[in-house]
Amino acid sequence: MISIEGLKKVFSLNNKDVVAVDNLNLHVEDGDIYGVVGYSGAGKSTFVRLINRLEEPSEGTVKIGDKVITSLSKSDLRIARQDIGMVFQHFNLLWSRTVAENIAFPLEISGVEKQEREKRVLELIELVGLAGREDAYPAQLSGGQKQRVGIARALANSPRVLLCDEATSALDPETTNQILRLLQDINEKLGLTIILITHEMHVIRKICNRVAVMEHGKVVEEGNVIDVFTKPQQQVTQNFVEQLTGSNEEEEDVTELKEKFQEGILLRIQFLGESANQTIISQLVKQFDIHVNILQGKITQTQGGSYGTLIVQLLGPQQDEAMQYLKEQDVIEVEVIQHA
Ligand SMILES: Nc1ncnc2c1ncn2[C@@H]1O[C@H](COP(=O)(O)OP(=O)(O)OP(=O)(O)O)[C@@H](O)[C@H]1O
């Protein structure tokens, strides 16, 4: 488990103090893919760099397993860092070295013998899907392939923790999805704990099981992804969730929908993540003498189930009974927008 207590980082800039990370507390369980999301300047990059002491904290402790990282001497820190891989937004590859040589680099530093090194490099190349490209130079690779090299290099010393600092932010959407799938695969295959920093909520949605939202150097909200997505508490979290659900636009549309669909009952159904909710609409149509007119909606999948909203119109003799049935289901929340 990773345990972070009272972490603080103050930079001094033109004789002014900038508090980048401010009394940050966080607990990450083994095997988590833990997402940290926040707007630019929230302190995410500083935070992730404090974990392996690429930045020295001003205050606080970072504990990984039974090692207090923040109290280690420089030489002990070097050894402890073999347990903490890191992936960067701009890959940070060595441009004059081939793919295989880039991946071998951390193994050379930790003194692994040549034969063992070559074997490990081949395993890693296979793992990240770069077979056949071992002799290419970074300049000859696509962005996604460069990041695969970055990931393989980060995994070279078989770390227990992988820190990803905006690992997909320089990539197009399709490549982002491939890299996220690779991270998920590695998490499952190797049981690796991943802390992933991002400003993109869809990255959190795709692969994280837990999320922390950062603002002004602090964690302002945290929890299981599905809980935070379905019941965001803070304004900043609501803004991030709206990136995915488009609920901002939805509010504007509701007035129009009410005018356009004046018959029957208009309902907003919020799906709360349980997989059981997926057949609710079809069950409704089977059980009651009604028509369901789906007017608007966005349902999306997370690691914890589906969530999102649907706006529907119920029409027919049993529309009230159908509405009552929906209200009794505890895997959804139902709000009556209009009842003719
Ligand atoms: N080396 C530094 N010296 C002075 N101030 C810094 C330094 N590094 C970061 N900061 C400041 O600390 C704050 C947090 O920056 P940080 O880069 O950690 O945020 P972020 O959430 O990662 O944002 P971004 O995604 O834009 O990098 C910002 O106000 C930034 O200007």
The ligand as an SDF file (V2000), in Angstrom:
LIG
                    3D

 31 33  0  0  0  0  0  0  0  0999 V2000
   10.0140   24.2060  -10.3980 N   0  0  0  0  0  0  0  0  0  0  0  0
    9.0240   25.0740  -10.0850 C   0  0  0  0  0  0  0  0  0  0  0  0
    9.3050   26.3090   -9.6220 N   0  0  0  0  0  0  0  0  0  0  0  0
    8.3210   27.1790   -9.2890 C   0  0  0  0  0  0  0  0  0  0  0  0
    7.0100   26.8950   -9.3790 N   0  0  0  0  0  0  0  0  0  0  0  0
    6.6580   25.6850   -9.8480 C   0  0  0  0  0  0  0  0  0  0  0  0
    7.6410   24.7080  -10.2200 C   0  0  0  0  0  0  0  0  0  0  0  0
    6.9910   23.5950  -10.6340 N   0  0  0  0  0  0  0  0  0  0  0  0
    5.6680   23.8420  -10.5380 C   0  0  0  0  0  0  0  0  0  0  0  0
    5.4630   25.1010  -10.0610 N   0  0  0  0  0  0  0  0  0  0  0  0
    4.1530   25.7330   -9.7920 C   0  0  0  0  0  0  0  0  0  0  0  0
    3.4100   24.8620   -8.9610 O   0  0  0  0  0  0  0  0  0  0  0  0
    2.0450   24.8430   -9.3480 C   0  0  0  0  0  0  0  0  0  0  0  0
    1.6010   23.4290   -9.6880 C   0  0  0  0  0  0  0  0  0  0  0  0
    2.2620   23.0130  -10.8780 O   0  0  0  0  0  0  0  0  0  0  0  0
    2.1510   21.5370  -11.4770 P   0  0  0  0  0  0  0  0  0  0  0  0
    2.9840   21.5030  -12.7320 O   0  0  0  0  0  0  0  0  0  0  0  0
    2.4570   20.5510  -10.4200 O   0  0  0  0  0  0  0  0  0  0  0  0
    0.6030   21.4680  -11.8280 O   0  0  0  0  0  0  0  0  0  0  0  0
   -0.1530   20.4600  -12.7930 P   0  0  0  0  0  0  0  0  0  0  0  0
   -1.4690   20.2170  -12.1620 O   0  0  0  0  0  0  0  0  0  0  0  0
    0.7050   19.3080  -13.0930 O   0  0  0  0  0  0  0  0  0  0  0  0
   -0.3790   21.3170  -14.0770 O   0  0  0  0  0  0  0  0  0  0  0  0
    0.1670   21.0610  -15.5800 P   0  0  0  0  0  0  0  0  0  0  0  0
   -0.6230   19.9280  -16.1020 O   0  0  0  0  0  0  0  0  0  0  0  0
   -0.0970   22.3580  -16.2810 O   0  0  0  0  0  0  0  0  0  0  0  0
    1.6580   20.7620  -15.4280 O   0  0  0  0  0  0  0  0  0  0  0  0
    1.9100   25.8210  -10.5020 C   0  0  0  0  0  0  0  0  0  0  0  0
    1.5120   27.0760   -9.9820 O   0  0  0  0  0  0  0  0  0  0  0  0
    3.3260   25.8990  -11.0420 C   0  0  0  0  0  0  0  0  0  0  0  0
    3.5700   27.1410  -11.6490 O   0  0  0  0  0  0  0  0  0  0  0  0
  1  2  1  0
  2  3  1  0
  2  7  2  0
  3  4  2  0
  4  5  1  0
  5  6  2  0
  6  7  1  0
  6 10  1  0
  7  8  1  0
  8  9  2  0
  9 10  1  0
 10 11  1  0
 11 12  1  0
 11 30  1  0
 12 13  1  0
 13 14  1  0
 13 28  1  0
 14 15  1  0
 15 16  1  0
 16 17  2  0
 16 18  1  0
 16 19  1  0
 19 20  1  0
 20 21  2  0
 20 22  1  0
 20 23  1  0
 23 24  1  0
 24 25  2  0
 24 26  1  0
 24 27  1  0
 28 29  1  0
 28 30  1  0
 30 31  1  0
M  END
$$$$
